[in-house]
Amino acid sequence: MNIKGKSIIFVVFLATIPALIIINIYITKFSERSIELIKENVIISAKDQSTHLENFFDQRLINLNVISNMQITNDVLYDFNNNILEKSEKIKFRRNIIVDILKSRQEEQSYLVKTSLISKDNTIIASSDSDSIGDKSVFNEKDIARFKNKETIITDVIENEKVNNGEKSAIIGVPIFLNGEYQGIMASIINMSYFEKCVNEAQFFNTGKIIVMDSKGTVAATISEYLNEDIHNINKPNTLKDVWENLEHKEEPYGLIEYTINDINKIGYFYKMSNSNWVVLSGVEWSEFMDPLNERINIIIFMFIIICILVALSYIFIINFFSKPVYGLLNSIREIKKGNYKSRFIYNVKDEFGEISQAFNELMDEILKNKMQLKLSEESYRVIMEQIDDIIFEWDINNDLITCSDNWNHKFNYKLKFQGKDLSTLNIIYEEDREKFNEIIQEIRSTNEYRECEVRLRKNYSGEYIWCKFRINVILDDKNCPIKVIGVITDIDHEKRENEKLLFKAERDSLTEIYNKITSQDMIEECINNSVEGDKHVLFIIDVDDFKSINDTLGHLTGDSVLKDISIKITEIFNENSIIGRIGGDEFIVFLKNIGSENCIHKKAEQLVKGFRESYTGKVDRYKVSGSIGIARYPENGITFEELFSNADKALYCAKKQGKDTYYIWKV
């Protein structure tokens, strides 16, 4: 079978199999999502109603507690329970007030049948129903025991002639305690009007229904035609009874259930209210969703079949139309792969393949032309590289090999060939620069970005190094991974050394070649800013005594010589852990870092004074030179440069005042 026949078979499979897979996935996902939405709506409806009813019960309990906690309620209960007869008129008056309060509450809340205040012996002593005052309440001994245990009670549905004339009702009761002793009960009888209102107003789907039941399954409110009285006594064939009994055995507080009533499949969600154990059950017929869902699925399947047929027919036509010119193009490509760049694809019909033929042939003409130009460019590049000093290098990352252009041999007096992984330890790079260069290599590996780096390279085997600048670019493959690094090495030694000379001149005093005032202050401030708790430093201000007389008597050249000599002595006394500078005509500053002890300060100061005393000037060295020194300590005498300098200057003044030729440590 040729490629044309294989292509037709392949296209047919290509058009049908993916379509079938897509249909299956789509239908599965669509069905799953639809069922999830159904369940979510059923759950939301049940939870919404249960929240309303929980809030309803909570509010009733709050109302009863409010009345129970009233002082007048406690007084009436206490007097009645303790049979205080001399206050009988007062009891009657207070009881009438309580009755008025209970009646006003009942008028405001239509679902309230009766609210009563009950004594500890279970006698109704005040009620919104005056006829019941003096009667015993419906609570039994078990209920009274629960009240004494400080429990609130929400009863199941009651159908009793003594309670709301036999109509479905429920009783909510809260215990009353006074000084920790049980006194009685405040209880309300409610009808089912509020629950019926909630059930009738709940709207979800066409067949959705809400049922409110007590903890035993007795229906409090519903619009279901099948479940009117008791979940255990449904007058139609159903599986709900068995499902519910299983749930009662497991004591689950909420969950999704599936059941049938009168051969109608339904899905529901039940939720047991935490404050009463009453249950809200929502239910909806499966057919409301499955029938439209199945209809949509059938339409989707039909449309996909039509699309598959059309796609397959289109592919067959396209393959027949394209096969001949494609074969011609492939033959030309095979010739080119063999090295025959003069092979051309001939197709003279004026259509898209004609345009492809023209573009392909023009492309091959351009490639042939570029190939010739590339040879010329390579030769030109070789000539140019021989004329410039820059060195081109290439790092083959995969093989970890670095090679350089011939200019390396012209610039450096040795041949180069090494592995990239050894760059950080090679002695061709100055030891202090190896870590910096290795960091650049690691950055290139991790970021694939352009980098520059200035390092010193060994020029010859005698140990001479020159400054060079690396400019590095990364070449990535089609997966965006680095495969090569190409860069340029430029000799910047002359420029670098000139810059170092300029920097030295900018930072140094021109006469003594120690740091000038600005540089000294900047370096001291940087050291202070980087100090941590426990660091101790010392600032010395050194002034040449009577320096003006030396200039006036011996001349400025001699004065300059004295300043140079003093700067040398200061440098000899203080080690590398010090900052030494000239801050004025005859003033010097020394910042001694990380001083070990107070004794060290005195030792350095005495060395300075002694050094001054040993200095003489003049043609016969007969003029004695002396100096005064002011000293301030960090952090005792200041934590900023300004504070330290000010206190050291004050100490210098004290040294001058003591007769000069001495030192003074600031003590304030």
C-alpha positions in Angstrom: 0.0 0.0 0.0 1.4 3.4 -1.0 1.5 6.5 1.1 -1.7 7.8 -0.4 -3.7 4.8 0.7 -2.1 4.8 4.1 -2.8 8.4 4.5 -6.5 7.9 3.7 -6.8 5.2 6.3 -4.8 7.2 8.8 -6.9 10.3 8.3 -10.1 8.3 8.8 -8.8 7.0 12.1 -7.4 10.4 12.9 -10.8 12.0 12.4 -12.9 9.4 14.2 -10.9 8.1 17.2 -10.0 11.5 18.7 -13.6 12.5 18.2 -14.9 9.4 20.0 -12.4 10.1 22.8 -13.4 13.7 23.0 -17.1 12.7 23.1 -16.6 10.3 25.9 -14.5 12.7 27.9 -16.9 15.6 27.3 -20.0 13.5 28.2 -18.3 12.2 31.3 -17.2 15.6 32.5 -20.5 17.1 31.5 -22.4 14.5 33.5 -20.2 14.7 36.5 -20.4 18.5 36.6 -24.2 18.4 36.2 -24.5 16.0 39.0 -22.2 18.1 41.2 -24.3 21.2 40.5 -27.5 19.2 41.4 -25.9 18.1 44.7 -24.7 21.5 45.4 -28.1 23.1 44.9 -29.8 20.4 47.1 -27.2 20.9 49.8 -27.4 24.7 49.7 -31.2 24.6 50.0 -31.2 22.3 53.0 -28.4 24.2 54.7 -30.1 27.5 54.0 -33.4 26.4 55.6 -31.5 24.7 58.5 -29.7 27.9 59.2 -33.0 29.8 59.3 -34.5 27.3 61.7 -31.4 27.1 63.9 -31.5 30.9 64.1 -35.2 30.7 64.9 -34.6 28.3 67.8 -31.6 30.3 69.0 -33.6 33.5 69.0 -36.4 31.9 71.0 -33.9 30.7 73.6 -32.4 34.2 73.8 -35.9 35.7 74.3 -36.7 33.2 77.1 -33.3 33.8 78.7 -33.9 37.6 78.6 -37.2 37.2 80.5 -35.8 34.6 82.8 -32.9 36.9 83.8 -35.3 39.8 84.7 -35.2 40.8 88.4 -38.9 40.7 88.7 -39.0 37.1 87.3 -36.4 36.0 89.9 -38.3 37.8 92.7 -41.6 36.2 91.9 -40.1 32.7 91.6 -38.1 33.1 94.8 -41.1 34.3 96.8 -43.4 31.6 95.4 -40.9 28.8 95.9 -40.3 29.9 99.5 -44.0 30.4 100.2 -43.5 33.9 101.5 -47.2 34.7 102.2 -46.7 38.2 103.6 -45.7 39.3 100.2 -48.6 37.7 98.4 -50.0 41.0 97.2 -46.6 42.0 95.9 -46.3 38.6 94.2 -49.6 39.1 92.5 -48.6 42.6 91.3 -45.3 41.3 89.9 -46.9 38.3 88.4 -49.4 40.6 86.5 -46.4 42.5 85.1 -44.8 39.3 83.9 -48.1 38.2 82.4 -48.4 41.5 80.5 -44.8 41.0 79.2 -45.6 37.5 78.0 -48.8 38.5 76.3 -47.1 41.4 74.5 -44.4 39.0 73.2 -47.1 36.6 72.0 -49.0 39.3 70.2 -45.7 40.3 68.4 -44.9 36.7 67.4 -47.8 34.8 65.7 -46.2 31.4 66.0 -46.2 31.7 69.9 -49.1 29.7 71.4 -48.2 30.3 75.0 -45.3 31.4 77.2 -45.3 30.4 80.9 -43.2 30.9 84.1 -43.0 27.5 86.0 -42.0 27.1 89.6 -39.6 24.5 90.9 -42.6 22.2 91.8 -43.7 22.3 88.1 -46.6 24.7 88.7 -47.4 27.5 86.2 -47.3 30.7 88.2 -47.5 33.2 85.3 -48.5 32.8 81.7 -49.7 34.6 78.6 -52.7 32.2 78.9 -54.2 33.2 82.2 -56.4 30.1 82.4 -53.4 27.9 82.8 -52.0 29.7 85.8 -52.0 27.2 88.7 -51.9 24.1 86.5 -49.1 21.7 86.3 -46.8 22.0 83.3 -46.5 19.2 80.7 -42.8 18.6 81.7 -42.2 15.2 83.3 -39.7 14.2 85.9 -37.1 13.4 83.3 -37.4 16.8 81.8 -37.2 18.4 85.3 -34.0 16.5 85.9 -32.5 17.9 82.7 -33.5 21.4 83.7 -31.8 21.0 87.1 -28.7 19.9 85.1 -28.8 23.4 83.5 -30.0 22.0 80.1 -32.3 23.8 77.7 -35.0 21.7 76.1 -36.5 21.8 72.6 -39.1 19.0 72.4 -40.1 17.0 69.5 -43.4 17.6 67.7 -46.2 17.3 70.3 -49.8 16.4 69.3 -51.6 16.6 72.7 -55.0 18.1 73.6 -53.4 19.8 76.6 -50.9 21.5 74.3 -52.4 23.7 71.7 -55.6 21.7 71.4 -53.9 18.7 69.8 -52.3 20.7 66.9 -48.7 20.0 66.0 -46.6 22.1 68.4 -43.2 22.1 70.2 -42.1 23.4 73.5 -38.9 25.4 74.2 -37.8 25.7 77.8 -34.9 27.2 79.7 -34.0 26.6 83.4 -33.9 29.5 85.9 -31.2 29.4 88.6 -30.7 31.9 91.5 -27.4 31.9 93.3 -26.7 28.5 91.8 -30.0 26.9 93.0 -32.7 25.7 90.6 -35.8 27.9 90.8 -38.0 27.0 87.8 -38.5 27.2 84.1 -39.4 29.7 81.4 -41.1 27.8 78.5 -42.9 28.7 75.2 -45.2 26.6 73.2 -44.9 27.3 69.5 -47.0 26.1 66.5 -45.7 25.1 63.2 -46.6 28.3 61.3 -43.1 29.5 61.0 -41.8 26.2 59.7 -44.7 26.0 57.2 -43.9 29.5 56.0 -40.2 28.6 55.4 -41.1 25.4 53.6 -43.6 27.1 51.3 -41.3 29.9 50.5 -38.3 27.7 49.7 -37.9 27.5 45.9 -35.4 25.3 44.2 -35.9 23.4 40.9 -39.4 22.5 39.7 -39.7 19.4 41.9 -37.6 20.5 44.9 -39.3 20.2 48.3 -38.2 20.9 51.8 -39.3 18.8 54.8 -38.8 19.8 58.5 -38.9 16.9 61.0 -38.2 16.5 64.7 -35.5 14.1 66.0 -37.9 11.1 65.8 -38.9 11.7 62.2 -42.3 13.3 62.8 -43.0 15.8 60.1 -43.4 19.4 61.4 -43.9 21.1 58.0 -43.8 19.9 54.4 -45.3 20.4 50.9 -44.6 16.8 49.9 -47.7 14.8 48.9 -46.1 11.5 50.1 -44.4 12.5 53.4 -47.0 14.2 55.6 -46.9 12.7 59.1 -43.9 10.4 59.8 -40.8 9.4 57.9 -41.3 5.8 59.2 -44.9 5.7 57.9 -45.0 6.7 54.3 -48.1 5.5 52.5 -46.3 4.8 49.2 -43.6 2.3 48.2 -40.3 3.8 49.1 -36.7 3.2 50.2 -36.5 6.4 52.3 -37.6 4.6 55.4 -34.7 2.1 55.2 -32.2 4.8 54.3 -33.3 6.9 57.2 -33.2 4.0 59.7 -29.6 3.3 58.6 -28.7 7.0 59.1 -30.3 7.0 62.6 -28.2 3.9 63.5 -25.0 5.7 62.3 -26.0 9.0 64.0 -24.6 11.1 61.1 -25.4 14.8 61.4 -25.7 15.6 57.7 -25.2 14.0 54.3 -26.5 13.3 50.8 -29.0 10.5 50.3 -30.6 8.9 47.3 -34.0 7.2 47.6 -37.3 6.4 45.8 -40.9 7.2 46.6 -43.7 5.8 44.5 -41.1 4.6 42.0 -39.7 8.1 41.6 -35.9 8.4 42.0 -34.9 11.3 44.2 -31.7 12.9 45.6 -31.8 14.7 48.9 -29.7 16.2 51.6 -30.4 16.1 55.4 -29.1 18.3 58.1 -29.6 17.9 61.8 -29.8 21.1 63.7 -27.2 21.2 66.5 -29.4 23.1 69.0 -32.5 20.9 68.7 -31.7 17.7 66.7 -34.5 18.6 64.4 -33.9 17.7 60.8 -34.2 19.6 57.5 -34.5 17.3 54.5 -34.4 18.7 50.9 -35.3 16.5 48.0 -35.6 16.8 44.2 -36.5 14.3 41.4 -33.5 13.0 39.4 -35.6 13.0 36.2 -35.7 16.8 36.3 -32.0 16.8 35.5 -31.4 13.5 33.8 -33.9 13.8 31.0 -32.6 17.2 29.7 -29.0 15.9 30.3 -29.6 12.8 28.2 -31.2 14.9 25.4 -28.2 17.2 25.3 -25.8 14.3 25.2 -27.7 12.7 22.3 -27.5 16.0 20.4 -23.8 16.3 21.1 -23.1 12.7 19.9 -25.1 13.3 16.7 -23.2 16.6 16.0 -19.8 15.0 16.6 -20.7 12.1 14.2 -21.6 14.6 11.5 -18.4 16.6 12.1 -16.3 13.4 12.0 -17.7 12.5 8.6 -17.2 15.9 7.2 -13.6 16.0 8.5 -12.8 12.6 7.1 -14.2 13.5 3.6 -12.3 16.8 3.7 -9.0 15.1 4.6 -9.4 12.5 1.8 -10.0 15.3 -0.7 -7.0 17.3 0.6 -4.7 14.3 0.4 -5.6 13.6 -3.2 -5.1 17.3 -4.1 -1.7 17.7 -2.3 0.0 14.3 -2.9 1.4 15.0 -6.4 3.1 18.3 -5.7 4.3 17.1 -2.3 6.1 14.2 -3.9 7.8 16.6 -6.3 8.9 18.8 -3.4 10.2 15.8 -1.5 12.3 14.7 -4.4 13.9 18.2 -4.6 14.6 18.1 -0.9 16.3 14.7 -1.1 18.6 16.0 -3.9 19.5 19.0 -1.7 20.3 16.8 1.3 22.8 15.0 -1.0 24.6 18.3 -1.6 23.0 19.3 -4.9 22.0 22.8 -4.1 21.1 23.5 -7.7 18.1 21.1 -7.6 14.8 22.9 -8.0 11.1 22.2 -7.5 9.2 22.8 -10.8 5.4 23.4 -10.6 3.9 25.7 -13.2 0.2 25.8 -12.0 -0.8 29.2 -10.7 -2.1 28.2 -7.2 -0.7 27.9 -3.7 1.7 25.1 -4.8 2.9 27.4 -7.6 3.7 30.0 -5.0 5.5 27.4 -2.8 7.5 26.3 -5.8 8.6 29.8 -6.6 9.4 30.6 -2.9 11.3 27.3 -2.5 13.4 27.9 -5.6 14.1 31.5 -4.6 15.0 30.3 -1.1 17.5 27.8 -2.6 19.0 30.6 -4.8 19.4 32.7 -1.7 20.9 29.8 0.3 23.4 29.2 -2.5 24.3 32.9 -2.5 24.6 33.0 1.3 26.8 30.0 1.3 29.3 31.8 -1.0 29.1 34.9 1.1 29.7 32.9 4.2 32.9 31.7 2.9 34.0 35.3 2.1 32.8 36.4 5.6 34.8 33.7 7.3 37.9 34.8 5.5 37.2 38.4 6.3 36.7 37.6 9.9 40.0 35.8 10.0 41.8 38.8 8.6 40.1 41.2 11.0 40.9 39.1 14.0 44.5 39.2 13.1 44.4 43.0 13.1 42.9 43.6 16.5 44.2 43.0 20.0 41.0 41.6 21.5 40.8 37.8 22.1 37.7 35.9 21.2 37.0 32.8 23.3 34.4 30.1 23.3 33.3 27.8 26.1 31.7 24.5 25.0 29.5 23.9 28.1 28.6 20.3 27.2 32.2 19.3 26.8 33.4 21.8 29.3 36.2 23.0 27.0 37.4 26.6 26.5 39.3 27.7 23.4 40.6 31.1 22.3 41.5 32.9 19.1 45.1 33.1 18.0 45.4 36.6 19.6 45.9 34.8 22.9 49.3 33.6 21.9 50.2 37.1 20.7 49.1 38.7 24.0 50.3 36.1 26.4 53.5 34.2 26.2 52.0 30.7 26.6 49.4 28.5 25.0 46.0 28.0 26.5 44.0 24.8 26.8 42.0 24.0 29.9 38.7 22.6 31.2 36.1 25.2 32.3 35.3 23.4 35.5 38.9 24.2 36.7 38.6 28.0 36.1 38.3 28.8 39.8 41.6 27.2 40.7 43.7 27.9 37.5 46.9 30.0 38.2 46.4 32.0 35.0 43.9 34.0 37.1 45.2 36.1 39.9 44.5 34.4 43.2 42.4 37.2 44.7 40.2 37.3 41.5 39.5 33.6 41.1 36.5 33.6 43.4 34.9 36.6 41.6 35.5 34.9 38.2 34.0 31.7 39.5 30.9 33.5 40.7 30.4 34.9 37.2 30.7 31.4 35.7 28.1 30.1 38.1 25.8 33.1 37.3 26.1 32.3 33.6 25.1 28.7 34.2 22.1 29.7 36.2 20.7 32.9 34.5 21.9 32.5 30.9 22.4 36.3 30.8 25.2 38.7 29.6 27.9 39.3 32.1 31.1 41.4 32.4 34.0 40.8 34.7 37.4 42.4 35.3 40.2 40.1 36.5 44.0 39.9 36.3 45.5 37.3 34.0 49.0 35.9 34.1 50.9 37.4 31.2 53.9 35.0 31.3 55.5 32.4 33.4 57.5 34.9 35.4 54.4 35.8 37.4 53.5 39.1 35.8 49.7 39.8 35.7 47.7 42.3 33.6 44.1 43.5 34.0 41.7 42.1 31.4 37.9 42.6 30.9 35.7 39.7 30.0 32.5 40.3 28.0 30.4 37.2 28.0 27.2 36.1 26.0 25.3 32.9 26.2 24.0 30.8 23.3 20.9 28.7 24.0 19.6 25.7 22.1 15.9 25.2 21.0 15.0 24.1 24.5 16.4 27.4 26.0 19.3 25.5 27.6 22.9 27.0 27.4 25.2 25.1 25.1 27.9 27.7 24.4 29.4 30.8 25.9 31.1 33.2 23.6 33.0 36.3 24.8 35.7 38.8 24.3 38.8 39.4 26.4 40.1 43.0 26.3 43.4 44.2 27.7 42.5 47.1 30.1 45.7 47.0 32.1 46.9 50.5 31.1 43.4 52.0 31.7 43.0 50.2 35.0 46.4 51.3 36.4 45.8 54.9 35.3 42.4 54.8 37.1 44.1 53.5 40.2 46.6 56.3 40.1 43.8 58.9 39.8 41.9 57.2 42.6 45.0 57.2 44.8 45.5 61.0 44.1 41.8 61.7 44.9 41.9 59.9 48.2 45.3 61.0 49.4 46.9 64.1 50.8 49.3 65.4 48.2 52.0 66.2 50.7 52.0 63.2 53.0 50.3 60.6 50.8 48.1 59.5 53.7 44.3 59.8 53.4 42.8 63.3 53.0 40.1 64.7 55.3 37.1 63.6 53.1 38.4 60.1 52.6 39.3 59.7 56.2 35.8 60.8 57.4 34.0 58.5 54.9 36.1 55.5 55.9 35.6 56.2 59.6 31.8 56.6 59.2 31.6 53.4 57.2 33.4 51.5 60.0 31.1 53.0 62.6 28.0 52.1 60.6 29.2 48.5 60.2 30.0 48.2 63.9 28.1 45.8 66.1 27.4 45.7 69.8 30.6 45.1 71.8 32.9 46.8 69.2 35.3 49.4 70.7 37.2 52.0 68.6 39.3 55.1 69.4 39.7 58.4 67.5 42.9 60.4 67.9 43.3 64.0 66.8 46.9 65.0 66.6 48.1 68.6 66.4 51.7 69.8 65.9 52.5 72.3 68.7 53.6 75.8 67.5 53.8 74.7 63.9 53.3 78.2 62.7 56.6 79.3 64.4 58.4 76.5 62.5 57.0 77.8 59.2 57.7 81.5 60.1 61.2 80.7 61.4 62.5 77.9 59.2 60.3 78.4 56.1 57.4 76.4 54.5 59.7 73.8 52.9 61.0 72.9 56.4 57.4 72.8 57.6 56.4 70.4 54.8 59.3 68.2 55.7 58.2 68.1 59.3 54.6 67.1 58.3 56.0 64.3 56.1 58.2 63.1 58.9 55.3 63.1 61.4 53.0 61.2 59.0 55.7 58.5 58.6 56.0 58.2 62.4 52.2 57.9 62.8 52.1 55.3 60.1 54.8 53.3 61.8 53.1 53.4 65.2 49.6 52.3 64.0 49.1 49.0 62.1 46.9 48.1 59.2 43.8 48.1 61.4 43.8 51.9 61.5 42.7 54.8 59.4 45.3 57.6 59.2 44.6 60.9 57.5 45.6 64.6 57.4 42.6 66.8 58.2 44.3 70.3 58.3 47.6 72.2 57.9 49.2 70.7 61.0 46.4 68.3 62.2 46.2 64.6 61.7 43.5 62.0 62.5 43.8 58.3 63.5 40.9 55.9 63.9 42.1 52.8 65.7 39.6 49.9 65.1 38.7 47.1 67.5 40.8 48.3 70.4 41.6 45.6 72.9 42.0 47.5 76.2 42.4 50.9 77.8 46.1 50.2 78.3 46.5 49.9 74.5 45.1 53.5 74.1 47.7 54.9 76.6 50.5 52.9 74.9 49.7 54.3 71.4 49.3 57.8 72.8 52.7 57.6 74.6 54.4 56.3 71.5 53.1 59.3 69.6 54.2 61.8 72.2 57.6 60.1 72.4 57.9 60.1 68.7 57.3 63.9 68.6 59.9 64.4 71.4 62.5 62.6 69.4 62.0 64.8 66.3 64.1 67.8 65.7 64.3 70.1 62.7 66.4 72.9 61.3 69.8 72.9 59.6 71.4 71.5 62.7 68.3 69.8 64.1 68.1 72.2 67.0 64.4 73.0 66.8 62.4 70.5 68.9 59.0 69.3 67.6 56.2 68.3 69.9 52.5 67.4 69.5 49.3 67.4 71.5 46.8 64.6 71.2 43.0 64.5 71.9 41.4 61.1 72.3 37.7 60.0 72.2 36.4 56.4 72.6 33.6 54.7 70.7 30.9 54.2 72.0 31.6 55.8 75.4 32.3 59.3 74.0 30.1 59.1 70.9 28.4 56.8 68.4 28.8 59.0 65.3 31.8 60.6 63.6 30.6 64.0 64.6 30.2 63.2 68.2 33.6 61.4 68.4 35.4 64.2 66.5 33.8 66.9 68.7 34.9 65.1 71.9 38.4 64.4 70.6 38.7 68.0 69.7 37.7 69.0 73.2 40.3 66.5 74.6 42.9 68.1 72.3 42.1 71.5 73.8 42.6 70.0 77.3 46.0 68.7 76.2 47.0 72.1 74.9 45.7 73.7 78.1 47.9 71.3 80.2 51.0 72.7 78.6 51.1 70.8 75.2 53.4 67.9 74.4 50.9 65.5 76.0 47.7 63.6 75.4 44.3 63.7 77.0 41.5 61.1 76.9 38.0 62.6 77.0 36.2 61.3 80.1 32.7 62.8 79.9 
